[in-house]
């Protein structure tokens, strides 16, 4: 028999003996399989959920605009207590920056400066709702920057901006609360903070982003907002690049324009904040990586239980089959043959746990992502990693028992009762 055929025969024999061990030592074998199953299943489950979470997050970020930069006085991740006095005294973003970007940045596709009212009351007949930071004035390009569809009615245009028209585009949550039907809202007059506006459009509904609603906004022409709130100077700028390919260059143009209008010297740092969708996605990626590390830690605990169980079973098997080992050595089996057989047996035990863990983790992940209405995918990479981890656990746990079996003296083994 060739070496390959002999190895295959030994592997089949090892698998058969592993199955016999499961039947003979049911409790110990089941506990071993469960330990490995928990470890591998945890890896598959967490990976499946986090893939769905990542996909959901990326889609949510993309729904609030494409290739967008958010320009504010400070970045969102700055801690006020850690800011220097100079940083705290930063000049706010004003319309000067908006005009500079529009005039000096050819790779910018659209810009939407926004001014907002901090506390707002929306009223129609006897119905009234309150919403914070939701009433905003902006330029007509806002819908392009935010990639927001208006299925009912229309958005305001340059003529509305020039005439300071008292028109408003409202979010679907406002329309539902005041009218009950989004289509019925178009053409109606409502009062916002006591001012009378005509509803000319209702925005599409998009899913909340981490419980932050994007459906309760109301947008009016910026000129109208400035007429009603002349003392509001602070501006937030939403800027979109012409294309994804030119995004980095467009961002450089924006930074240069802002530094010029804010009169910064070359050695001075930027005194404004720029947030991008890529940074949000990078933060999500960091979270996912840390959760994956946590899942691997949980898996290691389960696999340690499996290692102890496998080693215990294999040591018992070596003792029980001492005479058999002696007979095999007497008829020509070498140490490597005995070693290989016991390692295959150990890997088969843990491999069974790994396969069951993958199936359980995939099914539970499918249920959870379906309930959360997230994208479901089973990673081939992590499935292979799970199988390798489970089989590797068996090999690691079986090394000492296999080594012990391989070193048994055949004469002493034949005398063993």
C-alpha positions in Angstrom: 0.0 0.0 0.0 1.3 3.5 -0.8 2.0 6.0 1.9 -1.0 8.1 0.8 -3.3 5.1 0.9 -1.9 4.1 4.3 -2.4 7.6 5.7 -6.0 7.6 4.4 -6.7 4.3 6.0 -5.3 5.5 9.3 -7.4 8.7 9.0 -10.6 6.6 8.4 -9.6 4.4 11.4 -9.1 7.4 13.6 -12.5 8.9 12.6 -14.2 5.5 13.3 -12.5 5.3 16.7 -13.6 8.9 17.5 -17.2 7.9 16.8 -16.8 4.9 19.0 -15.5 7.1 21.7 -18.5 9.4 21.4 -20.8 6.4 21.7 -18.9 4.8 24.6 -18.3 8.0 26.6 -21.4 9.9 25.8 -21.4 12.4 28.6 -17.7 13.4 28.3 -17.9 13.5 24.5 -21.0 15.7 24.6 -19.5 18.1 27.1 -16.4 18.3 24.9 -18.5 19.0 21.8 -20.6 21.6 23.6 -17.4 23.4 24.7 -16.1 23.6 21.2 -19.5 24.4 19.8 -19.9 27.4 22.1 -16.5 28.8 21.1 -16.9 28.4 17.4 -20.6 29.3 17.5 -19.8 32.6 19.3 -17.4 33.6 16.6 -19.8 32.8 13.8 -22.8 34.5 15.6 -20.9 37.7 16.4 -19.4 37.9 13.0 -22.8 37.5 11.3 -24.4 40.1 13.5 -21.5 42.6 13.1 -21.6 42.2 9.3 -25.3 43.0 9.4 -24.6 45.9 11.8 -21.8 47.3 9.5 -23.9 47.0 6.4 -26.8 48.8 8.2 -24.6 51.5 9.5 -22.9 52.2 6.1 -26.3 52.3 4.4 -27.6 54.7 7.0 -24.6 57.0 6.6 -25.0 57.0 2.8 -28.7 57.9 3.2 -27.9 61.2 4.7 -25.8 62.3 1.7 -23.2 61.1 -0.8 -19.6 62.3 -0.7 -20.5 64.8 2.0 -18.4 67.0 4.2 -19.8 68.6 7.4 -18.1 71.8 8.3 -18.6 73.1 11.8 -16.9 75.2 14.5 -15.5 72.0 16.2 -15.4 68.4 15.2 -17.9 66.1 16.9 -15.3 64.1 18.8 -13.6 67.0 20.6 -14.0 67.1 24.4 -14.8 70.6 25.6 -12.9 70.1 28.9 -9.7 69.3 26.9 -9.8 72.3 24.6 -7.4 75.1 25.0 -8.6 78.6 25.6 -7.7 79.5 22.0 -9.7 76.6 20.7 -12.7 77.6 22.8 -12.6 81.1 21.3 -12.8 79.9 17.7 -14.8 82.0 15.4 -18.1 80.4 14.4 -18.7 79.3 10.8 -20.5 82.1 8.9 -22.0 82.7 5.5 -18.6 84.1 4.4 -17.2 80.5 4.4 -20.2 79.3 2.4 -19.6 81.9 -0.3 -15.9 81.2 -0.4 -16.4 77.5 -0.9 -19.0 78.1 -3.6 -16.7 80.5 -5.5 -13.3 79.0 -4.9 -13.8 75.2 -5.1 -14.6 73.9 -8.6 -14.7 70.3 -7.4 -17.7 71.0 -5.1 -20.9 69.8 -6.6 -23.3 71.5 -4.2 -23.3 73.3 -0.9 -26.1 73.7 1.6 -25.4 76.2 4.5 -27.9 75.6 7.3 -29.1 77.9 10.1 -31.4 76.4 12.7 -33.9 77.3 15.4 -33.3 75.6 18.7 -36.8 75.0 19.9 -39.8 74.7 17.6 -43.5 74.2 17.6 -45.4 72.9 14.6 -49.1 73.5 14.5 -52.0 72.7 12.1 -55.5 73.5 13.3 -55.9 71.7 16.7 -52.8 69.5 16.3 -49.4 70.5 17.6 -46.0 68.9 18.0 -42.7 70.1 19.3 -39.2 69.3 17.9 -35.7 70.6 18.8 -33.2 71.7 16.1 -35.5 70.6 13.3 -36.5 73.9 11.8 -33.8 75.0 9.4 -33.1 77.5 6.7 -30.9 76.4 3.7 -30.2 76.9 0.0 -32.2 75.1 -2.6 -29.3 72.6 -3.2 -29.9 71.0 0.2 -31.8 68.0 -1.3 -28.9 67.2 -3.7 -26.3 67.4 -0.9 -28.4 65.2 1.5 -29.5 62.9 -1.3 -33.1 63.3 -0.1 -36.1 62.5 -2.3 -39.3 64.4 -2.1 -42.1 62.0 -3.2 -44.9 64.4 -2.4 -44.8 67.9 -3.8 -41.5 69.7 -4.6 -38.6 71.5 -2.9 -38.2 75.3 -3.0 -36.1 76.8 -5.7 -34.1 79.9 -6.6 -37.2 81.9 -7.1 -38.5 81.0 -3.6 -35.1 82.0 -2.2 -35.0 85.3 -4.0 -38.6 86.2 -2.9 -38.1 85.0 0.7 -41.2 82.8 0.2 -43.0 81.5 3.2 -42.8 77.9 2.0 -41.6 74.8 3.8 -40.6 71.2 3.0 -41.4 68.9 6.0 -40.3 65.5 7.1 -42.7 62.5 7.0 -43.0 62.4 10.8 -44.3 65.9 10.9 -46.7 65.2 8.1 -48.0 62.1 9.8 -48.4 63.8 13.2 -50.2 66.9 11.8 -52.2 65.4 8.8 -52.2 61.7 9.1 -51.4 61.4 5.4 -48.3 62.7 3.7 -49.9 63.4 0.4 -52.6 65.5 2.2 -50.0 67.8 3.7 -49.0 69.4 0.3 -50.7 72.7 -0.2 -51.8 73.1 3.5 -50.8 76.0 5.7 -49.1 75.3 9.0 -47.6 77.5 11.7 -44.0 77.1 12.8 -43.1 79.0 15.9 -46.1 81.3 15.1 -45.1 82.0 11.5 -47.4 80.9 8.7 -45.9 78.6 6.0 -47.4 76.7 3.1 -46.3 73.1 2.8 -44.9 72.5 -0.7 -43.2 69.1 -0.2 -42.9 66.1 2.1 -39.6 64.2 2.2 -39.1 60.5 1.9 -39.0 58.4 5.0 -35.6 56.9 5.9 -34.7 54.6 8.8 -33.5 56.2 12.0 -29.7 56.2 12.5 -28.9 54.9 16.0 -32.3 56.3 17.2 -31.5 59.7 15.7 -34.4 60.6 13.4 -33.9 62.1 10.0 -37.6 62.4 9.4 -38.6 65.3 11.7 -36.9 68.2 9.8 -38.5 71.1 8.2 -36.5 73.2 5.6 -37.3 76.7 4.4 -35.4 79.1 2.1 -32.4 80.5 3.9 -33.4 84.0 3.0 -36.8 83.4 4.6 -35.2 82.1 7.8 -32.8 85.1 8.0 -35.8 87.4 7.6 -37.5 85.7 10.6 -34.4 85.2 12.7 -31.9 88.0 11.8 -29.9 87.4 15.0 -28.9 83.8 14.1 -25.4 84.0 12.7 -24.0 80.5 13.4 -24.0 78.3 10.3 -23.3 74.6 9.6 -22.1 73.8 6.1 -23.0 70.6 4.2 -20.8 70.2 1.1 -20.8 67.5 -1.5 -18.0 66.7 -3.9 -18.6 66.3 -7.6 -17.7 62.6 -7.5 -16.2 60.0 -5.2 -13.0 60.0 -7.2 -12.4 63.7 -6.6 -13.5 63.7 -3.0 -10.0 64.0 -1.5 -9.0 66.8 -3.8 -12.3 68.5 -3.2 -11.7 68.3 0.5 -8.2 70.0 0.1 -9.9 72.8 -1.9 -12.4 73.3 0.9 -9.7 73.4 3.5 -7.7 76.0 1.5 -10.8 78.1 1.0 -11.6 78.1 4.7 -8.1 78.9 5.7 -8.0 81.8 3.3 -11.3 83.3 4.4 -10.5 82.8 8.1 -7.1 84.5 7.5 -4.9 81.6 8.9 -1.2 81.8 8.5 0.6 78.7 7.1 2.0 77.7 10.5 -1.4 77.9 12.2 -3.6 74.9 12.6 -7.2 74.7 11.2 -9.6 76.5 13.5 -12.6 74.7 12.1 -13.9 71.1 12.0 -14.5 68.9 9.0 -16.3 65.6 9.4 -16.7 63.1 6.5 -18.7 60.0 6.0 -15.5 58.0 5.7 -14.6 59.0 9.3 -17.9 57.8 10.6 -17.4 54.5 8.7 -13.9 54.2 10.1 -15.3 54.5 13.6 -17.8 51.8 12.9 -15.0 49.6 11.6 -13.0 50.2 14.8 -16.1 49.2 16.9 -16.6 46.0 14.8 -12.9 45.1 15.2 -13.1 45.4 19.0 -16.2 43.3 19.1 -14.5 40.6 17.0 -11.7 40.5 19.5 -14.2 40.1 22.3 -15.8 37.2 20.3 -12.5 35.5 19.9 -11.9 35.8 23.7 -15.2 34.1 24.3 -14.3 31.5 21.8 -11.0 30.8 23.5 -12.8 30.2 26.8 -15.1 27.6 25.1 -12.2 26.0 23.3 -10.2 25.7 26.6 -13.1 23.7 27.9 -12.9 21.6 24.8 -9.2 21.1 25.2 -9.5 19.8 28.7 -12.4 17.5 27.7 -10.5 16.1 24.6 -7.3 15.5 26.6 -9.3 13.7 29.3 -11.0 11.5 26.7 -7.9 10.7 24.8 -5.9 9.8 27.9 -8.6 7.4 28.9 -8.6 6.0 25.3 -4.8 5.5 25.5 -5.2 3.6 28.8 -8.1 1.5 27.5 -6.3 0.6 24.2 -2.8 -0.1 25.6 -2.9 -3.7 24.5 -4.3 -2.8 21.1 -1.4 -0.3 20.7 1.0 -3.1 21.6 -0.4 -5.4 19.0 -0.2 -2.7 16.3 3.4 -2.0 17.2 4.2 -5.8 17.2 2.9 -6.1 13.6 4.9 -3.2 12.3 3.2 0.1 13.2 5.6 2.9 13.8 5.4 5.7 16.4 4.2 8.2 13.7 1.3 5.8 12.8 0.1 5.7 16.4 0.6 9.5 16.8 -1.3 10.2 13.6 -4.2 8.0 14.5 -4.8 9.6 17.9 -4.4 13.1 16.5 -7.1 12.3 13.9 -9.3 11.0 16.6 -8.9 14.1 18.7 -9.4 16.5 15.7 -12.6 14.5 14.7 -14.1 15.1 18.2 -13.5 18.8 18.2 -14.3 19.1 14.5 -17.8 17.8 15.2 -18.2 20.5 17.8 -17.0 23.1 15.3 -19.4 22.0 12.6 -22.4 22.1 15.0 -21.2 25.5 16.3 -21.1 26.9 12.8 -24.6 25.7 12.1 -26.0 27.0 15.4 -24.2 30.3 15.1 -25.4 30.8 11.5 -29.0 30.0 12.4 -29.1 32.2 15.5 -27.5 35.0 13.5 -30.1 34.6 10.7 -32.9 34.9 13.3 -31.4 38.0 15.0 -30.6 39.9 11.8 -34.1 39.1 10.5 -35.7 40.5 13.6 -33.5 43.6 13.3 -34.2 43.8 9.6 -30.4 43.8 8.9 -28.5 42.4 6.0 -27.5 38.7 6.6 -24.4 37.1 5.3 -22.3 34.1 6.4 -18.7 34.8 6.0 -16.8 32.0 4.3 -13.6 33.3 5.8 -14.9 33.1 9.4 -16.5 29.7 8.7 -13.1 28.3 7.6 -11.5 30.0 10.6 -14.1 28.3 12.9 -13.3 24.9 11.4 -9.5 25.4 11.7 -9.9 26.6 15.3 -12.0 23.6 16.2 -9.7 21.1 14.5 -6.6 22.8 15.8 -8.0 22.6 19.3 -8.3 18.8 18.9 -4.8 18.5 17.6 -3.4 20.6 20.5 -5.4 18.7 23.1 -4.4 15.3 21.5 -0.7 15.9 21.3 0.2 14.7 24.8 -2.1 11.6 24.8 -0.9 10.8 21.2 2.7 11.2 22.2 2.2 9.0 25.2 0.5 6.3 23.1 3.3 6.4 20.6 6.0 5.9 23.2 4.3 2.8 24.8 6.7 -0.1 24.9 5.1 -2.9 22.8 6.2 -5.7 25.1 4.8 -4.0 28.2 1.7 -3.1 26.2 1.1 -6.8 25.3 1.3 -7.7 29.0 -1.2 -5.0 29.9 -4.6 -6.3 31.2 
